[in-house]
Amino acid sequence: MGKVFTHDQQVRFSHCDPAGIVYFPEFFDMSHAALEDWFTHGLGHPHAEMITERRVGTPTVSIHCDFHKPFRIGEVLHFEIRVLRMGHSSLTLHYSGKKDGVEHLAITQTVCFLDLDTGHAIPIPEDFRPSIAKYLVEAPPGA
């Protein structure tokens, strides 16, 4: 099994609807914060430098979320990030959003690597591949 990157975020007033429950689009913003921290702290490639110096972005190609239980203001969202697939120029990531060890949501997201100056997809940078591979989930038996 590959490494798991963990990221905790407190649910804030700004994330919630009037009932004090996280408004569902906010989870995508929260998962992006986890992604930025994964690049910076998990992979050792600061996200801000990727964008400002290397001019490499990672836009979302597809995203899907299953909501199992609500999160409420004041609770802590514990994200676990795993890599499901590493392709030539894209990654498929899985985020498990938990509270007290119980999964409340699951996000599957595919991002591609993009040259921000040309707007074209580029191969995953070679210096990223070894650190990304450490988070790659092994294929299940029989796959």
N, CA, C and O of each residue as an XYZ file, in Angstrom:
572
protein
N       0.853     -1.185      0.000
C       0.000      0.000      0.000
C       0.888      1.233      0.000
O       1.898      1.273      0.703
N       0.517      2.240     -0.785
C       1.284      3.470     -0.858
C       1.091      4.352      0.359
O       0.236      4.112      1.211
N       1.914      5.374      0.404
C       1.793      6.350      1.491
C       0.452      7.060      1.420
O      -0.196      7.091      0.374
N       0.050      7.624      2.536
C      -1.180      8.402      2.616
C      -0.803      9.784      3.143
O      -0.146      9.898      4.178
N      -1.216     10.830      2.434
C      -1.011     12.194      2.916
C      -2.251     12.595      3.694
O      -3.373     12.405      3.224
N      -2.053     13.147      4.877
C      -3.196     13.581      5.683
C      -3.189     15.090      5.841
O      -2.136     15.725      5.903
N      -4.383     15.645      5.904
C      -4.547     17.095      5.995
C      -5.807     17.376      6.797
O      -6.892     16.925      6.430
N      -5.669     18.116      7.887
C      -6.818     18.457      8.732
C      -7.234     19.908      8.507
O      -6.396     20.802      8.382
N      -8.541     20.119      8.458
C      -9.100     21.463      8.324
C     -10.302     21.591      9.242
O     -11.170     20.719      9.277
N     -10.340     22.673      9.972
C     -11.519     22.932     10.795
C     -12.620     23.502      9.912
O     -12.373     24.357      9.061
N     -13.832     23.016     10.127
C     -14.987     23.552      9.409
C     -15.322     24.911     10.022
O     -15.575     25.024     11.222
N     -15.317     25.909      9.195
C     -15.532     27.282      9.645
C     -16.921     27.786      9.240
O     -17.607     27.184      8.414
N     -17.301     28.887      9.839
C     -18.574     29.537      9.533
C     -18.703     29.788      8.031
O     -19.777     29.607      7.456
N     -17.606     30.206      7.401
C     -17.642     30.539      5.972
C     -17.883     29.328      5.080
O     -18.235     29.494      3.912
N     -17.706     28.121      5.596
C     -17.940     26.906      4.820
C     -19.399     26.457      4.857
O     -19.804     25.593      4.079
N     -20.189     27.045      5.761
C     -21.501     26.479      6.086
C     -22.685     27.264      5.536
O     -22.606     28.461      5.260
N     -23.790     26.530      5.392
C     -25.066     27.141      5.043
C     -25.733     27.616      6.341
O     -25.166     27.425      7.417
N     -26.907     28.221      6.269
C     -27.539     28.732      7.494
C     -27.839     27.666      8.552
O     -28.031     27.992      9.723
N     -27.880     26.389      8.141
C     -28.136     25.313      9.103
C     -26.859     24.883      9.830
O     -26.905     24.019     10.705
N     -25.711     25.489      9.465
C     -24.449     25.117     10.105
C     -23.818     23.869      9.534
O     -22.916     23.292     10.140
N     -24.294     23.441      8.350
C     -23.769     22.261      7.655
C     -22.939     22.753      6.472
O     -23.306     23.725      5.811
N     -21.811     22.075      6.205
C     -20.955     22.491      5.090
C     -21.757     22.470      3.794
O     -22.370     21.464      3.436
N     -21.738     23.602      3.106
C     -22.358     23.737      1.786
C     -21.478     22.972      0.806
O     -20.286     23.261      0.701
N     -22.038     22.003      0.089
C     -21.257     21.002     -0.635
C     -20.158     21.543     -1.542
O     -19.107     20.906     -1.608
N     -20.312     22.676     -2.256
C     -19.183     23.126     -3.091
C     -17.933     23.486     -2.278
O     -16.822     23.480     -2.806
N     -18.120     23.796     -1.009
C     -16.977     24.145     -0.162
C     -16.004     22.982     -0.016
O     -14.810     23.199      0.193
N     -16.502     21.742     -0.125
C     -15.606     20.587     -0.017
C     -14.578     20.585     -1.143
O     -13.454     20.118     -0.960
N     -14.961     21.108     -2.308
C     -14.008     21.151     -3.420
C     -12.906     22.171     -3.139
O     -11.747     21.937     -3.483
N     -13.251     23.290     -2.523
C     -12.243     24.267     -2.128
C     -11.345     23.685     -1.037
O     -10.128     23.869     -1.062
N     -11.945     22.989     -0.092
C     -11.177     22.389      0.993
C     -10.252     21.282      0.464
O      -9.125     21.132      0.937
N     -10.730     20.515     -0.514
C      -9.869     19.465     -1.081
C      -8.718     20.090     -1.861
O      -7.622     19.532     -1.901
N      -8.960     21.244     -2.481
C      -7.872     21.904     -3.203
C      -6.803     22.399     -2.231
O      -5.614     22.342     -2.546
N      -7.203     22.879     -1.064
C      -6.226     23.273     -0.040
C      -5.389     22.065      0.367
O      -4.180     22.185      0.566
N      -6.029     20.899      0.490
C      -5.296     19.678      0.822
C      -4.327     19.316     -0.302
O      -3.202     18.892     -0.041
N      -4.762     19.483     -1.549
C      -3.909     19.204     -2.708
C      -2.679     20.113     -2.708
O      -1.561     19.648     -2.929
N      -2.886     21.400     -2.462
C      -1.760     22.338     -2.411
C      -0.761     21.922     -1.332
O       0.448     21.968     -1.557
N      -1.260     21.516     -0.166
C      -0.376     21.087      0.909
C       0.304     19.763      0.584
O       1.440     19.535      0.999
N      -0.373     18.890     -0.153
C       0.257     17.638     -0.585
C       1.447     17.929     -1.494
O       2.523     17.360     -1.310
N       1.259     18.811     -2.471
C       2.389     19.173     -3.337
C       3.531     19.760     -2.507
O       4.691     19.391     -2.690
N       3.200     20.669     -1.601
C       4.211     21.374     -0.822
C       4.886     20.485      0.208
O       6.114     20.403      0.246
N       4.099     19.820      1.043
C       4.655     19.072      2.168
C       4.825     17.582      1.883
O       5.754     16.957      2.394
N       3.938     17.012      1.074
C       4.030     15.589      0.776
C       5.027     15.273     -0.322
O       5.767     14.293     -0.245
N       5.039     16.127     -1.360
C       5.916     15.875     -2.498
C       7.187     16.709     -2.475
O       8.147     16.399     -3.181
N       7.200     17.766     -1.668
C       8.382     18.616     -1.604
C       8.504     19.594     -2.758
O       9.597     20.076     -3.056
N       7.384     19.888     -3.410
C       7.342     20.852     -4.510
C       6.329     21.934     -4.147
O       5.136     21.766     -4.401
N       6.782     23.036     -3.561
C       5.849     24.076     -3.124
C       4.881     24.504     -4.234
O       5.291     24.888     -5.329
N       3.613     24.428     -3.921
C       2.578     24.731     -4.911
C       2.717     26.147     -5.466
O       2.569     26.356     -6.670
N       2.997     27.105     -4.612
C       3.145     28.490     -5.084
C       4.289     28.605     -6.085
O       4.166     29.320     -7.080
N       5.396     27.914     -5.841
C       6.523     27.951     -6.778
C       6.192     27.254     -8.090
O       6.649     27.668     -9.155
N       5.393     26.191     -8.007
C       4.972     25.514     -9.245
C       4.307     26.519    -10.171
O       4.581     26.556    -11.371
N       3.435     27.329     -9.599
C       2.662     28.268    -10.408
C       3.485     29.494    -10.799
O       3.514     29.870    -11.970
N       4.151     30.115     -9.835
C       4.817     31.391    -10.107
C       6.175     31.259    -10.773
O       6.546     32.100    -11.592
N       6.926     30.209    -10.431
C       8.269     30.063    -10.986
C       8.340     29.049    -12.119
O       8.907     29.333    -13.174
N       7.771     27.876    -11.907
C       7.835     26.833    -12.941
C       6.752     26.995    -13.988
O       6.859     26.444    -15.084
N       5.693     27.757    -13.657
C       4.563     28.002    -14.551
C       3.855     26.700    -14.923
O       3.470     26.478    -16.071
N       3.696     25.837    -13.895
C       3.009     24.557    -14.046
C       1.760     24.590    -13.187
O       1.827     24.874    -11.991
N       0.622     24.297    -13.798
C      -0.636     24.212    -13.075
C      -1.164     22.792    -13.095
O      -0.674     21.943    -13.841
N      -2.169     22.541    -12.266
C      -2.797     21.215    -12.221
C      -4.321     21.370    -12.209
O      -4.970     21.099    -11.198
N      -4.883     21.805    -13.330
C      -6.344     21.978    -13.355
C      -7.077     20.643    -13.270
O      -6.560     19.593    -13.650
N      -8.278     20.724    -12.767
C      -9.127     19.542    -12.645
C      -9.712     19.190    -14.001
O     -10.248     20.047    -14.703
N      -9.601     17.917    -14.360
C     -10.181     17.387    -15.590
C     -11.548     16.782    -15.281
O     -12.507     16.957    -16.032
N     -11.614     16.069    -14.158
C     -12.899     15.527    -13.711
C     -12.867     15.402    -12.197
O     -11.809     15.264    -11.584
N     -14.064     15.453    -11.611
C     -14.173     15.330    -10.159
C     -15.542     14.732     -9.824
O     -16.557     15.054    -10.442
N     -15.528     13.861     -8.836
C     -16.761     13.210     -8.392
C     -16.707     13.108     -6.869
O     -15.664     12.810     -6.288
N     -17.847     13.361     -6.238
C     -17.892     13.286     -4.780
C     -19.131     12.523     -4.344
O     -20.230     12.744     -4.852
N     -18.928     11.618     -3.390
C     -20.030     10.936     -2.725
C     -20.084     11.444     -1.296
O     -19.082     11.428     -0.582
N     -21.254     11.891     -0.888
C     -21.464     12.426      0.459
C     -22.185     11.370      1.290
O     -23.278     10.926      0.936
N     -21.564     10.975      2.392
C     -22.147      9.941      3.253
C     -22.789     10.531      4.503
O     -23.853     10.081      4.929
N     -22.146     11.536      5.090
C     -22.635     12.175      6.318
C     -22.256     13.648      6.267
O     -21.249     13.996      5.650
N     -23.025     14.512      6.891
C     -22.692     15.943      6.865
C     -21.548     16.285      7.816
O     -21.275     15.575      8.783
N     -20.895     17.393      7.504
C     -19.946     18.028      8.426
C     -20.599     19.296      8.916
O     -21.330     19.959      8.180
N     -20.330     19.633     10.172
C     -20.936     20.809     10.791
C     -19.865     21.778     11.278
O     -18.709     21.408     11.486
N     -20.279     23.014     11.451
C     -19.379     24.055     11.923
C     -18.659     23.600     13.199
O     -19.271     23.033     14.103
N     -17.356     23.858     13.251
C     -16.542     23.518     14.406
C     -15.908     22.137     14.367
O     -14.987     21.861     15.135
N     -16.384     21.265     13.486
C     -15.799     19.929     13.385
C     -14.494     19.996     12.579
O     -14.233     20.976     11.881
N     -13.690     18.948     12.686
C     -12.434     18.882     11.946
C     -12.567     17.846     10.830
O     -12.875     16.680     11.075
N     -12.331     18.296      9.618
C     -12.334     17.428      8.440
C     -10.924     16.879      8.279
O      -9.966     17.636      8.120
N     -10.805     15.567      8.322
C      -9.515     14.887      8.173
C      -9.482     14.255      6.781
O     -10.131     13.238      6.535
N      -8.710     14.876      5.866
C      -8.566     14.334      4.515
C      -7.398     13.368      4.476
O      -6.351     13.617      5.074
N      -7.585     12.263      3.766
C      -6.507     11.344      3.415
C      -6.433     11.338      1.894
O      -7.441     11.126      1.220
N      -5.237     11.573      1.352
C      -5.054     11.607     -0.100
C      -4.190     10.428     -0.522
O      -3.135     10.159      0.053
N      -4.678      9.728     -1.555
C      -3.950      8.625     -2.183
C      -3.963      8.840     -3.693
O      -4.869      9.483     -4.224
N      -2.972      8.310     -4.372
C      -2.920      8.372     -5.837
C      -3.451      7.048     -6.375
O      -2.904      5.985     -6.081
N      -4.518      7.121     -7.165
C      -5.089      5.918     -7.770
C      -4.394      5.560     -9.076
O      -4.244      4.386     -9.413
N      -3.967      6.602     -9.814
C      -3.350      6.380    -11.124
C      -2.407      7.529    -11.445
O      -2.716      8.693    -11.187
N      -1.262      7.191    -12.007
C      -0.339      8.200    -12.514
C      -0.130      7.897    -13.995
O       0.430      6.863    -14.357
N      -0.587      8.810    -14.840
C      -0.445      8.637    -16.271
C       0.725      9.442    -16.807
O       1.654      9.784    -16.075
N       0.662      9.734    -18.090
C       1.718     10.513    -18.743
C       1.676     11.972    -18.301
O       2.706     12.557    -17.964
N       0.474     12.554    -18.304
C       0.341     13.972    -17.944
C      -0.758     14.216    -16.914
O      -1.109     15.364    -16.645
N      -1.303     13.144    -16.337
C      -2.393     13.316    -15.382
C      -2.264     12.365    -14.198
O      -1.566     11.353    -14.243
N      -2.974     12.742    -13.135
C      -3.062     11.945    -11.913
C      -4.526     11.784    -11.558
O      -5.321     12.705    -11.749
N      -4.883     10.625    -11.044
C      -6.197     10.434    -10.448
C      -5.977     10.243     -8.952
O      -5.259      9.343     -8.516
N      -6.615     11.115     -8.183
C      -6.448     11.154     -6.738
C      -7.736     10.734     -6.047
O      -8.835     10.923     -6.569
N      -7.575     10.159     -4.858
C      -8.730      9.825     -4.023
C      -8.559     10.534     -2.688
O      -7.526     10.408     -2.029
N      -9.579     11.275     -2.302
C      -9.619     11.954     -1.008
C     -10.695     11.264     -0.178
O     -11.835     11.122     -0.620
N     -10.329     10.841      1.013
C     -11.309     10.319      1.957
C     -11.453     11.365      3.053
O     -10.488     11.667      3.755
N     -12.650     11.917      3.203
C     -12.912     12.935      4.220
C     -13.536     12.301      5.445
O     -14.660     11.802      5.392
N     -12.802     12.322      6.553
C     -13.251     11.602      7.738
C     -13.414     12.511      8.943
O     -12.826     13.589      9.030
N     -14.234     12.036      9.866
C     -14.370     12.640     11.192
C     -14.377     11.487     12.180
O     -15.189     10.568     12.074
N     -13.461     11.545     13.146
C     -13.346     10.491     14.159
C     -13.225      9.105     13.529
O     -13.794      8.135     14.031
N     -12.472      9.018     12.412
C     -12.238      7.736     11.754
C     -13.358      7.241     10.861
O     -13.224      6.190     10.234
N     -14.465      7.977     10.789
C     -15.613      7.577      9.973
C     -15.640      8.425      8.704
O     -15.581      9.653      8.770
N     -15.729      7.763      7.549
C     -15.752      8.493      6.281
C     -17.090      9.210      6.106
O     -18.158      8.607      6.212
N     -17.002     10.510      5.836
C     -18.184     11.338      5.583
C     -18.311     11.681      4.107
O     -19.415     11.924      3.622
N     -17.192     11.704      3.386
C     -17.248     11.961      1.953
C     -16.042     11.346      1.276
O     -15.001     11.132      1.897
N     -16.200     11.064     -0.009
C     -15.112     10.520     -0.823
C     -15.102     11.276     -2.147
O     -16.126     11.402     -2.819
N     -13.926     11.771     -2.504
C     -13.758     12.526     -3.752
C     -12.748     11.792     -4.622
O     -11.687     11.381     -4.152
N     -13.091     11.634     -5.888
C     -12.145     11.143     -6.887
C     -11.954     12.284     -7.884
O     -12.914     12.811     -8.447
N     -10.691     12.649     -8.084
C     -10.368     13.810     -8.919
C      -9.227     13.449     -9.861
O      -8.244     12.827     -9.458
N      -9.372     13.847    -11.114
C      -8.272     13.728    -12.069
C      -7.797     15.132    -12.390
O      -8.585     16.007    -12.749
N      -6.491     15.332    -12.253
C      -5.854     16.601    -12.605
C      -4.829     16.326    -13.695
O      -4.252     15.241    -13.763
N      -4.611     17.322    -14.544
C      -3.548     17.199    -15.535
C      -2.493     18.257    -15.235
O      -2.763     19.255    -14.567
N      -1.319     18.025    -15.730
C      -0.244     19.009    -15.606
C      -0.290     19.883    -16.845
O      -0.401     19.394    -17.970
N      -0.202     21.192    -16.616
C      -0.443     22.160    -17.678
C       0.650     23.215    -17.685
O       1.048     23.728    -16.639
N       1.126     23.527    -18.878
C       2.028     24.664    -19.055
C       1.147     25.907    -18.999
O       0.319     26.116    -19.885
N       1.314     26.731    -17.973
C       0.443     27.890    -17.782
C       0.638     28.970    -18.828
O      -0.242     29.812    -19.008
N       1.769     28.967    -19.522
C       2.004     29.973    -20.555
C       1.372     29.593    -21.887
O       0.924     30.463    -22.634
N       1.332     28.278    -22.193
C       0.767     27.854    -23.479
C      -0.661     27.337    -23.344
O      -1.412     27.312    -24.320
N      -1.037     26.921    -22.122
C      -2.363     26.343    -21.921
C      -2.467     24.907    -22.401
O      -3.571     24.384    -22.553
N      -1.331     24.263    -22.641
C      -1.326     22.883    -23.126
C      -0.859     21.927    -22.034
O      -0.039     22.264    -21.180
N      -1.422     20.712    -22.100
C      -0.996     19.658    -21.177
C       0.470     19.331    -21.425
O       0.960     19.378    -22.553
N       1.154     18.999    -20.333
C       2.563     18.609    -20.407
C       2.745     17.309    -19.627
O       1.916     16.970    -18.783
N       3.826     16.581    -19.907
C       4.092     15.387    -19.099
C       4.308     15.776    -17.635
O       4.767     16.877    -17.331
N       3.970     14.855    -16.743
C       4.266     15.075    -15.331
C       5.776     15.293    -15.235
O       6.546     14.475    -15.737
N       6.209     16.380    -14.600
C       7.654     16.625    -14.516
C       8.389     15.430    -13.908
O       7.940     14.838    -12.926
N       9.517     15.095    -14.510
C      10.295     13.929    -14.072
C      10.694     14.013    -12.606
O      10.750     12.992    -11.920
N      10.975     15.230    -12.115
C      11.394     15.345    -10.717
C      10.225     15.173     -9.745
O      10.449     15.074     -8.539
N       8.982     15.137    -10.241
C       7.804     14.884     -9.404
C       7.501     13.392     -9.295
O       7.006     12.929     -8.267
N       7.798     12.645    -10.349
C       7.355     11.249    -10.458
C       7.755     10.362     -9.275
O       6.901      9.641     -8.761
N       9.008     10.381     -8.822
C       9.362      9.491     -7.707
C       8.570      9.780     -6.432
O       8.160      8.850     -5.737
N       8.352     11.053     -6.119
C       7.610     11.366     -4.888
C       6.122     11.055     -5.043
O       5.479     10.643     -4.077
N       5.565     11.244     -6.238
C       4.159     10.885     -6.479
C       3.985      9.377     -6.365
O       3.012      8.902     -5.779
N       4.934      8.623     -6.927
C       4.831      7.158     -6.941
C       4.727      6.582     -5.532
O       4.135      5.519     -5.345
N       5.290      7.264     -4.543
C       5.213      6.780     -3.164
C       3.775      6.746     -2.639
O       3.474      6.008     -1.701
N       2.887      7.544     -3.242
C       1.487      7.621     -2.804
C       0.559      6.760     -3.668
O      -0.651      6.722     -3.443
N       1.130      6.080     -4.642
C       0.334      5.275     -5.565
C      -0.207      4.036     -4.858
O       0.545      3.279     -4.244
N      -1.515      3.841     -4.952
C      -2.181      2.699     -4.359
C      -1.868      1.485     -5.232
O      -1.958      1.545     -6.458
N      -1.502      0.387     -4.580
C      -1.253     -0.834     -5.325
C      -2.568     -1.368     -5.889
O      -3.627     -1.221     -5.278
N      -2.482     -1.976     -7.038
C      -3.677     -2.553     -7.670
C      -4.221     -3.685     -6.812
O      -3.451     -4.463     -6.247
N      -5.542     -3.782     -6.711
C      -6.121     -4.890     -5.938
C      -5.810     -6.224     -6.600
O      -5.561     -6.263     -7.805
N      -5.819     -7.330     -5.838
C      -5.538     -8.654     -6.416
C      -6.494     -8.964     -7.562
O      -7.694     -8.707     -7.471
N      -5.952     -9.512     -8.627
C      -6.764     -9.875     -9.787
C      -7.012     -8.726    -10.748
O      -7.693     -8.911    -11.757
N      -6.484     -7.558    -10.466
C      -6.721     -6.416    -11.364
C      -5.763     -6.429    -12.525
O      -5.816     -5.544    -13.379
